[in-house]
């Protein structure tokens, strides 16, 4: 299982955290695809390249291989003036 945290607009829709059953090997891209299938209303936000994936304290690419015990954060872009 993996804890996935959401920030910004994503947390308003999904909540701050979900606990997912994950089959390894799994990439960030694979997890994004899975989340868009289970939450189709978020597909546009989740595939936005400005939504960053963070594992530990490191921003990672979609090709990043997740490992058991990882915690994943999705950071939505922030807008302001």
VOPAMI-522618 format. One record per residue (C-alpha): residue number from 0; residue in three letters; x, y, z. Coordinates in Angstrom, 2 decimals. Example, Ala and Ser with C-alpha at 12.3 -4.5 7.8 and 13.67 -1.06 7.14 Angstrom:
2
- 0_ALA_12.30_-4.50_7.80
- 1_SER_13.67_-1.06_7.14
***
This chain:
81
- 0_UNK_0.00_0.00_0.00
- 1_UNK_1.09_3.56_-0.64
- 2_UNK_0.02_6.88_0.83
- 3_UNK_-0.62_9.50_-1.82
- 4_UNK_-1.04_13.13_-0.72
- 5_UNK_-2.70_15.85_-2.77
- 6_UNK_-2.20_19.60_-2.53
- 7_UNK_-3.89_22.62_-4.10
- 8_UNK_-6.87_22.05_-6.38
- 9_UNK_-6.34_18.30_-6.26
- 10_UNK_-6.96_18.15_-2.50
- 11_UNK_-10.24_20.03_-2.92
- 12_UNK_-11.52_17.16_-5.06
- 13_UNK_-9.71_14.06_-3.78
- 14_UNK_-9.08_15.03_-0.19
- 15_UNK_-5.64_15.43_1.31
- 16_UNK_-4.62_11.77_1.31
- 17_UNK_-5.60_8.39_-0.08
- 18_UNK_-4.18_4.96_0.60
- 19_UNK_-3.69_2.94_-2.61
- 20_UNK_-2.95_-0.69_-3.25
- 21_UNK_0.02_-0.60_-5.65
- 22_UNK_1.50_-3.39_-7.73
- 23_UNK_5.24_-2.99_-8.28
- 24_UNK_6.99_-2.11_-10.49
- 25_UNK_5.00_1.10_-10.85
- 26_UNK_5.95_4.49_-12.25
- 27_UNK_4.52_7.91_-11.53
- 28_UNK_3.02_7.87_-15.04
- 29_UNK_1.32_4.54_-14.34
- 30_UNK_-0.11_5.85_-11.09
- 31_UNK_-1.37_9.02_-12.81
- 32_UNK_-3.11_6.85_-15.42
- 33_UNK_-4.69_4.69_-12.73
- 34_UNK_-5.94_7.72_-10.82
- 35_UNK_-7.47_9.23_-13.98
- 36_UNK_-9.39_5.98_-14.53
- 37_UNK_-10.79_5.94_-11.00
- 38_UNK_-11.36_9.72_-10.89
- 39_UNK_-12.18_10.74_-14.49
- 40_UNK_-13.17_14.26_-13.44
- 41_UNK_-9.56_14.85_-12.43
- 42_UNK_-7.99_13.54_-15.62
- 43_UNK_-7.24_17.00_-17.00
- 44_UNK_-5.57_18.10_-13.76
- 45_UNK_-3.61_14.89_-13.15
- 46_UNK_-2.08_14.79_-16.62
- 47_UNK_-1.11_18.47_-16.51
- 48_UNK_2.70_18.58_-16.63
- 49_UNK_2.62_21.42_-14.11
- 50_UNK_1.31_18.98_-11.47
- 51_UNK_4.55_17.84_-9.86
- 52_UNK_5.19_14.47_-8.27
- 53_UNK_7.33_14.43_-5.14
- 54_UNK_8.77_11.31_-3.49
- 55_UNK_10.42_12.02_-0.18
- 56_UNK_11.77_15.53_-0.60
- 57_UNK_12.59_15.17_-4.29
- 58_UNK_10.58_16.29_-7.32
- 59_UNK_10.62_13.28_-9.67
- 60_UNK_9.83_12.63_-13.32
- 61_UNK_6.91_10.51_-14.49
- 62_UNK_9.41_7.76_-15.37
- 63_UNK_10.40_7.44_-11.69
- 64_UNK_10.01_3.87_-10.38
- 65_UNK_8.15_3.78_-7.08
- 66_UNK_9.31_1.44_-4.33
- 67_UNK_7.43_-0.12_-1.41
- 68_UNK_7.39_2.32_1.48
- 69_UNK_7.48_5.43_-0.74
- 70_UNK_5.06_8.24_-0.02
- 71_UNK_3.97_10.29_-2.99
- 72_UNK_2.80_13.90_-3.09
- 73_UNK_1.09_15.53_-6.06
- 74_UNK_1.53_19.30_-6.03
- 75_UNK_-0.93_21.26_-8.15
- 76_UNK_0.29_24.51_-9.70
- 77_UNK_-0.35_27.62_-7.68
- 78_UNK_-1.73_30.76_-9.26
- 79_UNK_-1.73_34.16_-7.75
- 80_UNK_-1.36_37.78_-8.41
***
